[in-house]
């Protein structure tokens, strides 16, 4: 379950089946009460059958999920955890740029896992790290955070996550301390990744279709009509052929 901004401070909610890789629904701009009401219209047995719901770290969803899907565990998509950590690291980099009055063009390298950096890419990072050792230390913390998702089981992942939180708290950076608070707040939901290693990659891919369709229609005037258009464009071929056969 995820929300996607579509301009004018509006968003659509995309609900997908990550097992069968299908779009279940696209809902127009709704507040929490409206989204809850919409989800509660689904048959209780179906809602009780849901075991996991994967979301980003938006506080908009958890309360709704707990009420509408009573047997489901909330899983925080690991991509968003790493993305948030890198965002904080980039914000820290901006502070050092202002202090040293020098621009560090390393954003693209900060996003690459340490073991995937080429020799040239690492040397470009190293030039900055030699000037700003604090940034290097916090970059290493992000690498340790990635390792949370490389473990064999939840127990070892929990040990690694606790270690990362400890490193964040010991860091002198307020950005890493903020990261520690986020990791503590979503501790269980982050580790729920190890229930079945669920990710929201398919849902994020659907968002690319949203953007393409939005561009093809030169923006959005009627958001409800836009949601119907999205559902039609993302309709599984089996459903489409069945509907076509019924009209023939």
VENJO-V954086 format. One record per backbone hydrogen bond with DSSP energy under -1.0 kcal/mol. NH is the residue of the N-H (numbers start at 0). CO is the residue of the C=O. Records with the same first field share a line. If there is no record, write none. Layout:
NH->CO / CO
//
This chain:
1->13
3->11
5->9
9->6
11->3
12->26
13->1
14->24
16->21
20->16
21->16
23->14
24->14
26->12
34->30
35->31
36->32
37->33
38->34
39->35
41->38
46->42
47->43
48->44
52->72
54->74
60->57
64->60
65->61
66->62
67->63
68->64
71->68
72->50
74->52
75->188
76->54
80->76
81->77
82->78
83->79
84->80
85->81
86->82
87->83
88->84
89->85
90->86
91->87
92->88
93->89
94->90
95->91
96->92
97->93
98->94
99->95
100->96
101->96
105->103
109->105
115->112
116->113
121->117
122->118
123->119
124->120
125->121
126->122
128->124
129->125
131->127
135->131
136->132
137->133
138->134
139->135
140->136
141->137
142->138
143->139
144->140
145->141
146->142
147->144
148->145
149->146
156->152
157->153
158->154
159->155
160->156
161->157
162->158
163->159
164->160
165->161
166->162
167->163
168->164
169->165
170->166
176->172
177->173
178->174
179->175
180->176
181->177
182->178
183->179
184->180
185->181
186->183
189->185
190->186
191->187
192->189
193->190
194->191
196->192
203->199
204->200
205->201
206->202
209->205
210->206
211->207
212->208
213->209
214->210
215->211
216->212
217->214
218->213
225->221
226->222
227->223
228->224
229->225
230->226
231->227
232->228
233->229
239->235
240->236
241->237
242->238
243->239
244->240
245->241
246->242
//
